[in-house]
Amino acid sequence: MKNNQTLPPSLLTYEISTSPGPLTTSTSGASISVVIKANPAVYLDEIIIAIPAGATSSVDTVFLTSPPLSNSLSANSGWEIQALKPIKSSKTSVSLQEFKLLPKSQGTDQISQDLTFKVTGTTNDSVGTASLIISEHSGNQANQYVFRKYSHDIVKQGPRPFFLNNFMAYSSKDPNIPKTTFELAEPIELSWDANGAIYTLYQGNEPKPVYSGVCSHFSVASGVQTDTTFVLKATSGNETLLQSITLQVSNPVLTPTSSTIGVAGATQSALSVKGGTTSITGNQFTVNAPADFQGALNVVGATTLASTALTDLTVSGATSFKGSLKATGIVSTVLNPRIVYLLNSGALGKPVATNFTVSSDGFFLFQMSNVGQPVGSSSQLYAQVFYPGSNTPVIFNSFCATGQTRYQTIPVSAGTNFHLLATFFHVEGSVVWLGATPPTQVATQSLENTELPQEVADFQKQIKDLQAGASKEAYARSFVEELQVQFDKELSQEATDLLITKLLNIERGS
């Protein structure tokens, strides 16, 4: 350590902070951070940071040297830390722990980006002010350096008394203005100032806390529906402090104990209920007049609706309709899908017949895919659907060529007999049932070509023609590739395709 009393002031700028701020006595995990600000006009080859630390407690030191201090430096900075042995100042006899910052390689002689040095340890039990001293070997030109000095006072206070203050509420829309009145379901931010070890937050009359932890803030994301009191408990050792705050709701949800609406023997006025949720329970609720509910309406128990217009109706669970049901617009039914049959390439073109009986209304969804399969891969689905009361089938016929993905949806009703005939080559797919009750698979059998309907037999011939063409093209492509190897010549893709086309035309005689 150089004689800092006679050194000129530093050229670099240093920003120093502590955690906690200010430091308190007998605190483990306390830290001092030194930010060395970037300055391309300053050249240097070392920085020595002297931290006041000693083996025993002293007003002039901050940390104890046991347990040892830990240190860190910004990553990828081009500089590294060299910890030196503890020393005592030659002028003041103050114990110091020095850390030297050196460039990792030659040519690094500037602070091109902000550097943060941090030292962490346990503060001693003496209240007072100690000096952190920084010596830099620097100059305004490269390799023309002298030692320069910077010092900073570090304040160390006694432990703060246990406190809990400023329990406040804010709107998430404007976290800078405290308030106590909120709209229904408006998000709320709660914060407090304290030095407790743990905080527990209670909402209203709920016995279970909504939060328990070390943070000094909490978000009530869904807000509150009525005026609500929050109680905060801070704990430190055997001590406990409490604070509360009551928040009002400008448009609360009201829950009356009983309501009588209407006057017997007179014309009834309209009932209008506005809010997030309206619940009706009890033996009987009768409104003999137009009723307007704005928001969610929950009705528990049997309900009879006569001549009722419903908008955006969601029904969960079993629902029975007696009489005709007329729906205008989109009707959505959410049911659990079930895979009832898998298509694969195992049969290699041999048709498979499968029969199903259906006991509930629903849909058969077919999916076939020849994407990524060899040239000539194809598939066909041929379905005969015998709807209840009819002996004449409805035919569904779908073809899937190479590189395609096909979907076929067939609606069926309860009591339908479903006959599926699938012919496939290198195809992958599935048959999915969308309905309340899964269908029953009656029988599955392989068919010979003589048993096929005319539509499927024609498809079989198309498949054979495609496969023969694909085989010839593959042979021609292999021949061209062998020519390139034998003559050590590489053809362009355009020339390769043209030569293959010529070979195929010669084979066909065209």
DAZIRA-V440934 format. One record per run of one state. SS is the DSSP state (@ for helix, = for strand, . for the rest). FROM is the first residue (numbers start at 0). LEN is the number of residues. If there is no record, write none. Layout:
BEGIN
SS_FROM_LEN / SS_FROM_LEN
END
This chain:
BEGIN
._0_3 / @_3_3 / ._6_1 / =_7_2 / ._9_4 / =_13_6 / ._19_3 / =_22_2 / ._24_5 / =_29_7 / ._36_2 / =_38_1 / ._39_3 / =_42_12 / ._54_8 / =_62_2 / ._64_5 / =_69_4 / ._73_5 / =_78_5 / ._83_3 / =_86_2 / ._88_6 / =_94_9 / ._103_7 / =_110_1 / ._111_3 / =_114_7 / ._121_1 / =_122_1 / ._123_4 / =_127_12 / ._139_6 / =_145_12 / ._157_6 / =_163_8 / ._171_2 / =_173_5 / ._178_2 / =_180_2 / ._182_5 / =_187_7 / ._194_3 / =_197_6 / ._203_7 / =_210_3 / ._213_3 / =_216_4 / ._220_7 / =_227_9 / ._236_2 / =_238_11 / ._249_21 / =_270_10 / ._280_10 / =_290_9 / ._299_37 / =_336_7 / ._343_1 / @_344_3 / ._347_4 / =_351_6 / ._357_4 / =_361_8 / ._369_8 / =_377_9 / ._386_7 / =_393_7 / ._400_4 / =_404_8 / ._412_4 / =_416_9 / ._425_2 / =_427_8 / ._435_4 / =_439_7 / ._446_2 / @_448_3 / ._451_2 / @_453_33 / ._486_6 / @_492_16 / ._508_2
END
